[in-house]
Amino acid sequence: MEHKNLVHQDFQSSNGLLVAPAYNKSGGEVVRALKKALDRVECSAGQQLEQKQVGHLLGVSKSTVHDWFHGKLAGPLQNFLCVCERLTETDRILILRELCRPCPRLDHPRLAHDTEALNRLKVSLAQPAGLTFVVGPSEPRTFLVTALGHSITRVEPTRRVCGLDIHRPDSFVPVAGVFYCHTPPNLELARQLAAQIIDQVESSETELVILNGIWSGISQFLKAIQRLATTRHLIVGDDFDPAFDGLTRVGPNPVQVVAVSPIPGKQGLIHVDFRPSVLFRGKK
Protein backbone atom coordinates (compact mmCIF):
# COMPACT_ATOMS: atom_id res chain seq x y z
CA MET A 1 0.00 0.00 0.00
CA GLU A 2 2.82 2.42 0.93
CA HIS A 3 4.60 1.68 -2.35
CA LYS A 4 1.41 2.36 -4.33
CA ASN A 5 0.98 5.70 -2.57
CA LEU A 6 4.53 6.72 -3.47
CA VAL A 7 3.93 5.79 -7.12
CA HIS A 8 0.69 7.76 -7.05
CA GLN A 9 2.46 10.85 -5.64
CA ASP A 10 5.32 10.59 -8.15
CA PHE A 11 2.85 10.32 -11.05
CA GLN A 12 0.92 13.35 -9.75
CA SER A 13 3.94 15.59 -9.17
CA SER A 14 5.78 14.65 -12.34
CA ASN A 15 2.77 15.40 -14.55
CA GLY A 16 1.47 18.51 -12.73
CA LEU A 17 -1.81 16.81 -11.87
CA LEU A 18 -4.19 17.47 -9.00
CA VAL A 19 -5.88 14.95 -6.79
CA ALA A 20 -8.92 15.33 -4.53
CA PRO A 21 -9.70 17.32 -2.54
CA ALA A 22 -7.49 19.81 -4.45
CA TYR A 23 -8.65 22.69 -2.28
CA ASN A 24 -8.02 25.94 -4.17
CA LYS A 25 -6.93 28.21 -1.31
CA SER A 26 -3.77 28.03 0.74
CA GLY A 27 -3.83 27.82 4.52
CA GLY A 28 -2.65 31.42 4.75
CA GLU A 29 -5.46 32.60 2.45
CA VAL A 30 -8.05 30.81 4.57
CA VAL A 31 -6.73 32.40 7.77
CA ARG A 32 -6.59 35.88 6.24
CA ALA A 33 -10.17 35.57 4.96
CA LEU A 34 -11.34 34.54 8.43
CA LYS A 35 -9.36 37.45 9.93
CA LYS A 36 -11.10 39.97 7.64
CA ALA A 37 -14.50 38.57 8.64
CA LEU A 38 -13.49 38.75 12.32
CA ASP A 39 -12.40 42.38 11.93
CA ARG A 40 -15.80 43.28 10.50
CA VAL A 41 -17.65 42.04 13.60
CA GLU A 42 -15.07 42.85 16.29
CA CYS A 43 -14.06 46.35 15.17
CA SER A 44 -15.61 49.58 13.97
CA ALA A 45 -15.18 50.54 10.30
CA GLY A 46 -11.58 51.25 9.37
CA GLN A 47 -10.12 49.42 12.37
CA GLN A 48 -8.68 45.93 12.70
CA LEU A 49 -7.29 43.56 15.28
CA GLU A 50 -3.59 42.90 15.61
CA GLN A 51 -2.44 39.30 15.46
CA LYS A 52 -1.78 39.22 19.21
CA GLN A 53 -5.34 40.43 19.83
CA VAL A 54 -6.69 37.60 17.68
CA GLY A 55 -4.67 35.20 19.81
CA HIS A 56 -6.11 36.73 22.98
CA LEU A 57 -9.69 36.31 21.73
CA LEU A 58 -9.09 32.71 20.71
CA GLY A 59 -6.91 31.71 23.66
CA VAL A 60 -3.82 30.83 21.61
CA SER A 61 -0.27 32.15 21.71
CA LYS A 62 1.04 34.93 19.49
CA SER A 63 3.47 32.48 17.86
CA THR A 64 0.65 30.11 16.95
CA VAL A 65 -1.34 32.92 15.32
CA HIS A 66 1.81 33.97 13.46
CA ASP A 67 2.18 30.45 12.09
CA TRP A 68 -1.47 30.45 11.00
CA PHE A 69 -1.01 33.64 9.01
CA HIS A 70 2.11 32.32 7.33
CA GLY A 71 0.61 29.06 6.16
CA LYS A 72 1.77 26.80 8.97
CA LEU A 73 -0.66 24.81 11.12
CA ALA A 74 -3.54 25.82 8.82
CA GLY A 75 -3.93 22.36 7.24
CA PRO A 76 -6.70 21.25 9.66
CA LEU A 77 -8.70 24.35 8.68
CA GLN A 78 -8.45 23.35 5.03
CA ASN A 79 -9.48 19.79 5.88
CA PHE A 80 -12.48 21.03 7.84
CA LEU A 81 -13.57 23.21 4.92
CA CYS A 82 -13.21 20.27 2.55
CA VAL A 83 -15.63 18.31 4.74
CA CYS A 84 -18.06 21.26 4.72
CA GLU A 85 -17.87 21.45 0.93
CA ARG A 86 -19.26 17.95 0.65
CA LEU A 87 -22.40 18.85 2.61
CA THR A 88 -25.50 20.39 1.14
CA GLU A 89 -25.84 24.09 1.84
CA THR A 90 -28.65 23.38 4.31
CA ASP A 91 -26.66 20.72 6.16
CA ARG A 92 -23.62 23.00 6.19
CA ILE A 93 -25.58 25.76 7.92
CA LEU A 94 -27.23 23.33 10.32
CA ILE A 95 -23.96 21.72 11.44
CA LEU A 96 -22.32 25.11 12.04
CA ARG A 97 -25.33 26.18 14.10
CA GLU A 98 -25.04 22.98 16.09
CA LEU A 99 -21.30 23.31 16.69
CA CYS A 100 -21.08 27.08 17.26
CA ARG A 101 -22.42 28.76 20.40
CA PRO A 102 -24.24 32.09 20.03
CA CYS A 103 -21.98 35.10 20.50
CA PRO A 104 -23.89 37.86 22.34
CA ARG A 105 -23.21 41.37 21.04
CA LEU A 106 -25.02 44.67 21.40
CA ASP A 107 -26.10 44.46 17.74
CA HIS A 108 -27.68 41.04 18.28
CA PRO A 109 -31.42 41.02 17.39
CA ARG A 110 -32.28 40.21 21.03
CA LEU A 111 -31.07 43.71 21.95
CA ALA A 112 -31.01 45.68 18.68
CA HIS A 113 -34.82 45.73 18.36
CA ASP A 114 -34.88 48.75 20.73
CA THR A 115 -32.85 51.44 18.97
CA GLU A 116 -32.98 53.93 21.83
CA ALA A 117 -31.81 51.40 24.43
CA LEU A 118 -29.13 50.12 22.05
CA ASN A 119 -27.69 53.60 21.56
CA ARG A 120 -27.65 54.20 25.31
CA LEU A 121 -25.87 50.89 25.87
CA LYS A 122 -23.20 51.85 23.34
CA VAL A 123 -22.68 55.23 24.99
CA SER A 124 -22.47 53.52 28.38
CA LEU A 125 -19.91 51.00 27.15
CA ALA A 126 -17.65 53.76 25.86
CA GLN A 127 -17.29 55.46 29.25
CA PRO A 128 -13.74 54.97 30.58
CA ALA A 129 -14.70 54.65 34.26
CA GLY A 130 -17.67 54.21 36.54
CA LEU A 131 -20.16 51.59 37.72
CA THR A 132 -22.89 49.92 35.70
CA PHE A 133 -25.27 47.60 37.54
CA VAL A 134 -27.25 45.12 35.47
CA VAL A 135 -30.31 43.80 37.30
CA GLY A 136 -32.66 41.03 36.22
CA PRO A 137 -33.16 37.30 35.68
CA SER A 138 -30.03 35.26 35.13
CA GLU A 139 -30.38 34.45 31.41
CA PRO A 140 -31.15 37.90 29.91
CA ARG A 141 -28.79 39.56 32.39
CA THR A 142 -25.92 37.27 31.45
CA PHE A 143 -26.67 37.79 27.75
CA LEU A 144 -26.43 41.58 28.12
CA VAL A 145 -23.32 41.51 30.32
CA THR A 146 -21.62 39.17 27.84
CA ALA A 147 -22.73 41.33 24.90
CA LEU A 148 -21.12 44.35 26.53
CA GLY A 149 -17.89 42.41 27.00
CA HIS A 150 -17.81 41.20 23.40
CA SER A 151 -18.57 44.68 22.05
CA ILE A 152 -15.75 46.55 23.79
CA THR A 153 -13.36 46.09 20.84
CA ARG A 154 -15.76 48.11 18.69
CA VAL A 155 -15.03 51.04 20.99
CA GLU A 156 -11.29 50.48 20.65
CA PRO A 157 -9.65 47.23 19.39
CA THR A 158 -6.95 47.33 22.07
CA ARG A 159 -9.34 47.46 25.05
CA ARG A 160 -9.18 44.46 27.35
CA VAL A 161 -11.70 42.79 29.67
CA CYS A 162 -11.26 40.79 32.85
CA GLY A 163 -13.52 39.60 35.65
CA LEU A 164 -15.58 36.69 36.92
CA ASP A 165 -18.90 35.17 35.87
CA ILE A 166 -20.42 32.28 37.82
CA HIS A 167 -22.18 30.89 34.73
CA ARG A 168 -20.69 28.05 32.73
CA PRO A 169 -20.45 29.17 29.06
CA ASP A 170 -22.04 26.12 27.46
CA SER A 171 -24.71 28.13 25.63
CA PHE A 172 -22.76 31.28 24.72
CA VAL A 173 -19.29 32.37 23.64
CA PRO A 174 -17.39 33.56 26.74
CA VAL A 175 -15.63 36.92 26.89
CA ALA A 176 -11.85 36.68 26.52
CA GLY A 177 -10.18 37.56 29.81
CA VAL A 178 -13.15 36.70 32.03
CA PHE A 179 -13.08 33.62 34.29
CA TYR A 180 -16.15 31.35 34.39
CA CYS A 181 -17.23 28.73 36.93
CA HIS A 182 -17.91 25.06 36.21
CA THR A 183 -20.64 25.20 38.85
CA PRO A 184 -22.03 28.11 40.92
CA PRO A 185 -19.77 28.61 43.97
CA ASN A 186 -20.97 28.53 47.58
CA LEU A 187 -20.63 31.69 49.69
CA GLU A 188 -17.17 30.86 51.06
CA LEU A 189 -15.76 30.07 47.63
CA ALA A 190 -17.47 33.11 46.13
CA ARG A 191 -15.67 35.36 48.61
CA GLN A 192 -12.34 33.68 47.90
CA LEU A 193 -12.80 34.08 44.16
CA ALA A 194 -13.91 37.68 44.56
CA ALA A 195 -10.82 38.56 46.59
CA GLN A 196 -8.54 36.98 43.98
CA ILE A 197 -10.27 38.73 41.09
CA ILE A 198 -10.16 42.14 42.79
CA ASP A 199 -6.43 41.70 43.44
CA GLN A 200 -5.94 40.77 39.79
CA VAL A 201 -7.92 43.76 38.55
CA GLU A 202 -6.01 46.19 40.78
CA SER A 203 -2.68 44.98 39.41
CA SER A 204 -3.82 45.06 35.76
CA GLU A 205 -4.42 47.80 33.20
CA THR A 206 -7.71 46.28 32.04
CA GLU A 207 -10.26 48.89 30.97
CA LEU A 208 -13.47 46.86 31.48
CA VAL A 209 -14.30 44.59 34.42
CA ILE A 210 -17.24 42.15 34.45
CA LEU A 211 -18.54 40.72 37.73
CA ASN A 212 -21.68 38.68 37.09
CA GLY A 213 -23.57 36.60 39.65
CA ILE A 214 -20.88 37.06 42.29
CA TRP A 215 -22.43 39.84 44.39
CA SER A 216 -22.50 37.64 47.50
CA GLY A 217 -18.74 37.43 47.25
CA ILE A 218 -17.85 41.02 46.32
CA SER A 219 -20.32 42.85 48.57
CA GLN A 220 -17.74 42.85 51.37
CA PHE A 221 -15.26 44.68 49.13
CA LEU A 222 -17.32 47.81 48.50
CA LYS A 223 -14.46 50.24 49.07
CA ALA A 224 -12.25 48.34 46.62
CA ILE A 225 -15.04 48.37 44.03
CA GLN A 226 -15.55 52.10 44.49
CA ARG A 227 -11.81 52.70 44.16
CA LEU A 228 -11.53 50.59 41.00
CA ALA A 229 -14.46 52.42 39.43
CA THR A 230 -12.48 55.66 39.43
CA THR A 231 -10.00 54.30 36.87
CA ARG A 232 -11.97 51.72 34.86
CA HIS A 233 -15.49 50.68 33.96
CA LEU A 234 -17.03 48.02 36.23
CA ILE A 235 -20.12 46.10 35.14
CA VAL A 236 -21.74 44.31 38.07
CA GLY A 237 -24.67 42.00 37.37
CA ASP A 238 -26.80 40.13 39.89
CA ASP A 239 -30.07 39.91 41.80
CA PHE A 240 -28.97 42.37 44.44
CA ASP A 241 -29.42 42.40 48.19
CA PRO A 242 -30.30 45.57 50.18
CA ALA A 243 -26.63 46.62 50.44
CA PHE A 244 -26.76 47.39 46.73
CA ASP A 245 -28.83 50.52 47.35
CA GLY A 246 -26.02 52.14 49.28
CA LEU A 247 -23.43 51.42 46.61
CA THR A 248 -25.44 53.11 43.85
CA ARG A 249 -25.11 56.42 45.70
CA VAL A 250 -21.34 56.46 45.55
CA GLY A 251 -19.78 59.68 44.33
CA PRO A 252 -18.05 60.96 42.39
CA ASN A 253 -18.16 57.72 40.33
CA PRO A 254 -20.71 57.71 37.51
CA VAL A 255 -23.32 55.09 38.46
CA GLN A 256 -26.10 53.71 36.32
CA VAL A 257 -28.61 50.92 36.77
CA VAL A 258 -29.80 48.82 33.82
CA ALA A 259 -32.75 46.48 34.41
CA VAL A 260 -33.34 43.64 31.95
CA SER A 261 -36.26 41.27 31.47
CA PRO A 262 -37.51 38.90 28.75
CA ILE A 263 -40.31 40.17 26.53
CA PRO A 264 -43.11 37.55 26.67
CA GLY A 265 -43.92 35.92 23.34
CA LYS A 266 -41.13 37.74 21.48
CA GLN A 267 -38.72 34.88 20.71
CA GLY A 268 -36.06 35.76 23.27
CA LEU A 269 -36.09 39.55 22.85
CA ILE A 270 -34.77 41.41 25.89
CA HIS A 271 -36.28 44.57 27.36
CA VAL A 272 -33.63 47.02 28.62
CA ASP A 273 -34.64 49.76 31.04
CA PHE A 274 -32.25 52.47 32.29
CA ARG A 275 -33.26 53.44 35.81
CA PRO A 276 -32.12 56.39 37.92
CA SER A 277 -29.82 54.88 40.55
CA VAL A 278 -31.11 57.20 43.29
CA LEU A 279 -34.59 55.76 42.83
CA PHE A 280 -33.58 52.12 42.71
CA ARG A 281 -34.07 49.85 45.68
CA GLY A 282 -32.43 46.46 45.84
CA LYS A 283 -34.26 43.20 46.39
CA LYS A 284 -35.56 42.89 49.97
C-alpha positions as CSV (number, residue, x, y, z in Angstrom):
1,M,0.0,0.0,0.0
2,E,2.8,2.4,0.9
3,H,4.6,1.7,-2.4
4,K,1.4,2.4,-4.3
5,N,1.0,5.7,-2.6
6,L,4.5,6.7,-3.5
7,V,3.9,5.8,-7.1
8,H,0.7,7.8,-7.1
9,Q,2.5,10.8,-5.6
10,D,5.3,10.6,-8.1
11,F,2.9,10.3,-11.1
12,Q,0.9,13.3,-9.8
13,S,3.9,15.6,-9.2
14,S,5.8,14.6,-12.3
15,N,2.8,15.4,-14.6
16,G,1.5,18.5,-12.7
17,L,-1.8,16.8,-11.9
18,L,-4.2,17.5,-9.0
19,V,-5.9,15.0,-6.8
20,A,-8.9,15.3,-4.5
21,P,-9.7,17.3,-2.5
22,A,-7.5,19.8,-4.5
23,Y,-8.7,22.7,-2.3
24,N,-8.0,25.9,-4.2
25,K,-6.9,28.2,-1.3
26,S,-3.8,28.0,0.7
27,G,-3.8,27.8,4.5
28,G,-2.7,31.4,4.8
29,E,-5.5,32.6,2.5
30,V,-8.1,30.8,4.6
31,V,-6.7,32.4,7.8
32,R,-6.6,35.9,6.2
33,A,-10.2,35.6,5.0
34,L,-11.3,34.5,8.4
35,K,-9.4,37.5,9.9
36,K,-11.1,40.0,7.6
37,A,-14.5,38.6,8.6
38,L,-13.5,38.8,12.3
39,D,-12.4,42.4,11.9
40,R,-15.8,43.3,10.5
41,V,-17.6,42.0,13.6
42,E,-15.1,42.9,16.3
43,C,-14.1,46.3,15.2
44,S,-15.6,49.6,14.0
45,A,-15.2,50.5,10.3
46,G,-11.6,51.3,9.4
47,Q,-10.1,49.4,12.4
48,Q,-8.7,45.9,12.7
49,L,-7.3,43.6,15.3
50,E,-3.6,42.9,15.6
51,Q,-2.4,39.3,15.5
52,K,-1.8,39.2,19.2
53,Q,-5.3,40.4,19.8
54,V,-6.7,37.6,17.7
55,G,-4.7,35.2,19.8
56,H,-6.1,36.7,23.0
57,L,-9.7,36.3,21.7
58,L,-9.1,32.7,20.7
59,G,-6.9,31.7,23.7
60,V,-3.8,30.8,21.6
61,S,-0.3,32.1,21.7
62,K,1.0,34.9,19.5
63,S,3.5,32.5,17.9
64,T,0.6,30.1,17.0
65,V,-1.3,32.9,15.3
66,H,1.8,34.0,13.5
67,D,2.2,30.4,12.1
68,W,-1.5,30.4,11.0
69,F,-1.0,33.6,9.0
70,H,2.1,32.3,7.3
71,G,0.6,29.1,6.2
72,K,1.8,26.8,9.0
73,L,-0.7,24.8,11.1
74,A,-3.5,25.8,8.8
75,G,-3.9,22.4,7.2
76,P,-6.7,21.3,9.7
77,L,-8.7,24.3,8.7
78,Q,-8.4,23.3,5.0
79,N,-9.5,19.8,5.9
80,F,-12.5,21.0,7.8
81,L,-13.6,23.2,4.9
82,C,-13.2,20.3,2.6
83,V,-15.6,18.3,4.7
84,C,-18.1,21.3,4.7
85,E,-17.9,21.5,0.9
86,R,-19.3,18.0,0.7
87,L,-22.4,18.9,2.6
88,T,-25.5,20.4,1.1
89,E,-25.8,24.1,1.8
90,T,-28.6,23.4,4.3
91,D,-26.7,20.7,6.2
92,R,-23.6,23.0,6.2
93,I,-25.6,25.8,7.9
94,L,-27.2,23.3,10.3
95,I,-24.0,21.7,11.4
96,L,-22.3,25.1,12.0
97,R,-25.3,26.2,14.1
98,E,-25.0,23.0,16.1
99,L,-21.3,23.3,16.7
100,C,-21.1,27.1,17.3
101,R,-22.4,28.8,20.4
102,P,-24.2,32.1,20.0
103,C,-22.0,35.1,20.5
104,P,-23.9,37.9,22.3
105,R,-23.2,41.4,21.0
106,L,-25.0,44.7,21.4
107,D,-26.1,44.5,17.7
108,H,-27.7,41.0,18.3
109,P,-31.4,41.0,17.4
110,R,-32.3,40.2,21.0
111,L,-31.1,43.7,21.9
112,A,-31.0,45.7,18.7
113,H,-34.8,45.7,18.4
114,D,-34.9,48.7,20.7
115,T,-32.8,51.4,19.0
116,E,-33.0,53.9,21.8
117,A,-31.8,51.4,24.4
118,L,-29.1,50.1,22.0
119,N,-27.7,53.6,21.6
120,R,-27.6,54.2,25.3
121,L,-25.9,50.9,25.9
122,K,-23.2,51.9,23.3
123,V,-22.7,55.2,25.0
124,S,-22.5,53.5,28.4
125,L,-19.9,51.0,27.1
126,A,-17.6,53.8,25.9
127,Q,-17.3,55.5,29.3
128,P,-13.7,55.0,30.6
129,A,-14.7,54.7,34.3
130,G,-17.7,54.2,36.5
131,L,-20.2,51.6,37.7
132,T,-22.9,49.9,35.7
133,F,-25.3,47.6,37.5
134,V,-27.3,45.1,35.5
135,V,-30.3,43.8,37.3
136,G,-32.7,41.0,36.2
137,P,-33.2,37.3,35.7
138,S,-30.0,35.3,35.1
139,E,-30.4,34.5,31.4
140,P,-31.2,37.9,29.9
141,R,-28.8,39.6,32.4
142,T,-25.9,37.3,31.4
143,F,-26.7,37.8,27.7
144,L,-26.4,41.6,28.1
145,V,-23.3,41.5,30.3
146,T,-21.6,39.2,27.8
147,A,-22.7,41.3,24.9
148,L,-21.1,44.4,26.5
149,G,-17.9,42.4,27.0
150,H,-17.8,41.2,23.4
151,S,-18.6,44.7,22.0
152,I,-15.7,46.5,23.8
153,T,-13.4,46.1,20.8
154,R,-15.8,48.1,18.7
155,V,-15.0,51.0,21.0
156,E,-11.3,50.5,20.6
157,P,-9.7,47.2,19.4
158,T,-7.0,47.3,22.1
159,R,-9.3,47.5,25.0
160,R,-9.2,44.5,27.3
161,V,-11.7,42.8,29.7
162,C,-11.3,40.8,32.9
163,G,-13.5,39.6,35.6
164,L,-15.6,36.7,36.9
165,D,-18.9,35.2,35.9
166,I,-20.4,32.3,37.8
167,H,-22.2,30.9,34.7
168,R,-20.7,28.0,32.7
169,P,-20.4,29.2,29.1
170,D,-22.0,26.1,27.5
171,S,-24.7,28.1,25.6
172,F,-22.8,31.3,24.7
173,V,-19.3,32.4,23.6
174,P,-17.4,33.6,26.7
175,V,-15.6,36.9,26.9
176,A,-11.9,36.7,26.5
177,G,-10.2,37.6,29.8
178,V,-13.2,36.7,32.0
179,F,-13.1,33.6,34.3
180,Y,-16.1,31.3,34.4
181,C,-17.2,28.7,36.9
182,H,-17.9,25.1,36.2
183,T,-20.6,25.2,38.9
184,P,-22.0,28.1,40.9
185,P,-19.8,28.6,44.0
186,N,-21.0,28.5,47.6
187,L,-20.6,31.7,49.7
188,E,-17.2,30.9,51.1
189,L,-15.8,30.1,47.6
190,A,-17.5,33.1,46.1
191,R,-15.7,35.4,48.6
192,Q,-12.3,33.7,47.9
193,L,-12.8,34.1,44.2
194,A,-13.9,37.7,44.6
195,A,-10.8,38.6,46.6
196,Q,-8.5,37.0,44.0
197,I,-10.3,38.7,41.1
198,I,-10.2,42.1,42.8
199,D,-6.4,41.7,43.4
200,Q,-5.9,40.8,39.8
201,V,-7.9,43.8,38.6
202,E,-6.0,46.2,40.8
203,S,-2.7,45.0,39.4
204,S,-3.8,45.1,35.8
205,E,-4.4,47.8,33.2
206,T,-7.7,46.3,32.0
207,E,-10.3,48.9,31.0
208,L,-13.5,46.9,31.5
209,V,-14.3,44.6,34.4
210,I,-17.2,42.2,34.4
211,L,-18.5,40.7,37.7
212,N,-21.7,38.7,37.1
213,G,-23.6,36.6,39.6
214,I,-20.9,37.1,42.3
215,W,-22.4,39.8,44.4
216,S,-22.5,37.6,47.5
217,G,-18.7,37.4,47.3
218,I,-17.9,41.0,46.3
219,S,-20.3,42.8,48.6
220,Q,-17.7,42.8,51.4
221,F,-15.3,44.7,49.1
222,L,-17.3,47.8,48.5
223,K,-14.5,50.2,49.1
224,A,-12.3,48.3,46.6
225,I,-15.0,48.4,44.0
226,Q,-15.6,52.1,44.5
227,R,-11.8,52.7,44.2
228,L,-11.5,50.6,41.0
229,A,-14.5,52.4,39.4
230,T,-12.5,55.7,39.4
231,T,-10.0,54.3,36.9
232,R,-12.0,51.7,34.9
233,H,-15.5,50.7,34.0
234,L,-17.0,48.0,36.2
235,I,-20.1,46.1,35.1
236,V,-21.7,44.3,38.1
237,G,-24.7,42.0,37.4
238,D,-26.8,40.1,39.9
239,D,-30.1,39.9,41.8
240,F,-29.0,42.4,44.4
241,D,-29.4,42.4,48.2
242,P,-30.3,45.6,50.2
243,A,-26.6,46.6,50.4
244,F,-26.8,47.4,46.7
245,D,-28.8,50.5,47.3
246,G,-26.0,52.1,49.3
247,L,-23.4,51.4,46.6
248,T,-25.4,53.1,43.9
249,R,-25.1,56.4,45.7
250,V,-21.3,56.5,45.6
251,G,-19.8,59.7,44.3
252,P,-18.0,61.0,42.4
253,N,-18.2,57.7,40.3
254,P,-20.7,57.7,37.5
255,V,-23.3,55.1,38.5
256,Q,-26.1,53.7,36.3
257,V,-28.6,50.9,36.8
258,V,-29.8,48.8,33.8
259,A,-32.7,46.5,34.4
260,V,-33.3,43.6,32.0
261,S,-36.3,41.3,31.5
262,P,-37.5,38.9,28.8
263,I,-40.3,40.2,26.5
264,P,-43.1,37.5,26.7
265,G,-43.9,35.9,23.3
266,K,-41.1,37.7,21.5
267,Q,-38.7,34.9,20.7
268,G,-36.1,35.8,23.3
269,L,-36.1,39.5,22.9
270,I,-34.8,41.4,25.9
271,H,-36.3,44.6,27.4
272,V,-33.6,47.0,28.6
273,D,-34.6,49.8,31.0
274,F,-32.3,52.5,32.3
275,R,-33.3,53.4,35.8
276,P,-32.1,56.4,37.9
277,S,-29.8,54.9,40.6
278,V,-31.1,57.2,43.3
279,L,-34.6,55.8,42.8
280,F,-33.6,52.1,42.7
281,R,-34.1,49.8,45.7
282,G,-32.4,46.5,45.8
283,K,-34.3,43.2,46.4
284,K,-35.6,42.9,50.0
